[in-house]
């Protein structure tokens, strides 16, 4: 039988008997929630991780473009 979270908290706070089936169901739900939170943290971590900036390769024989001047300038 599935009880609401508020009723489960009431039973826990007042020390009422919890059956083994209820405990197993609560443990299973807690495990599913923990797995979902873990997956969410991984996804968000990948999304907000700072990217590495790649510098352009510079070689000794790289050719630079010649400077251009306007034709009216002498």
C-alpha positions in Angstrom: 0.0 0.0 0.0 1.3 3.5 -0.9 1.1 6.2 1.7 1.6 9.9 1.3 4.9 11.4 2.3 3.1 13.4 5.1 1.6 10.2 6.6 5.0 8.4 6.4 6.6 11.3 8.2 3.8 11.2 10.8 4.4 7.5 11.4 8.2 8.0 11.6 7.9 10.9 14.1 5.5 9.1 16.3 7.4 5.8 16.3 4.5 3.8 14.7 5.2 0.4 13.3 6.5 0.3 9.7 6.2 -3.0 7.8 9.1 -4.5 6.0 7.3 -4.0 2.7 6.8 -0.3 3.4 10.5 0.1 4.3 11.6 -1.7 1.1 9.3 0.6 -0.9 10.7 3.7 0.8 14.2 2.5 0.3 13.6 1.8 -3.4 12.1 5.3 -3.9 15.0 6.9 -2.1 17.4 5.0 -4.3 15.6 6.1 -7.5 15.6 9.7 -6.3 19.4 9.6 -5.4 20.1 8.2 -8.9 18.1 10.9 -10.6 19.8 13.6 -8.6 23.2 12.2 -9.4 22.4 12.1 -13.1 21.1 15.7 -13.0 24.4 16.8 -11.2 26.4 15.2 -14.0 24.4 16.8 -16.8 24.5 20.2 -15.2 28.2 19.8 -14.5 28.9 19.1 -18.1 26.7 22.0 -19.3 28.3 24.6 -17.0 31.9 23.4 -17.1 34.2 26.1 -18.5 35.5 25.3 -21.9 39.2 25.1 -22.7 40.4 27.7 -25.0 42.5 26.4 -27.9 45.3 28.7 -29.1 45.9 28.7 -32.8 49.0 26.8 -33.8 51.9 29.1 -34.7 54.8 27.8 -36.7 58.1 29.4 -37.6 57.4 29.4 -41.3 53.9 31.0 -41.0 53.4 33.6 -43.7 51.9 36.8 -42.6 49.7 38.8 -44.9 51.3 41.9 -46.4 50.2 45.3 -45.1 47.6 47.0 -47.4 47.6 50.7 -48.1 44.9 52.7 -49.7 45.8 53.7 -53.2 45.4 57.4 -52.4 48.1 57.3 -49.7 51.6 57.8 -51.1 
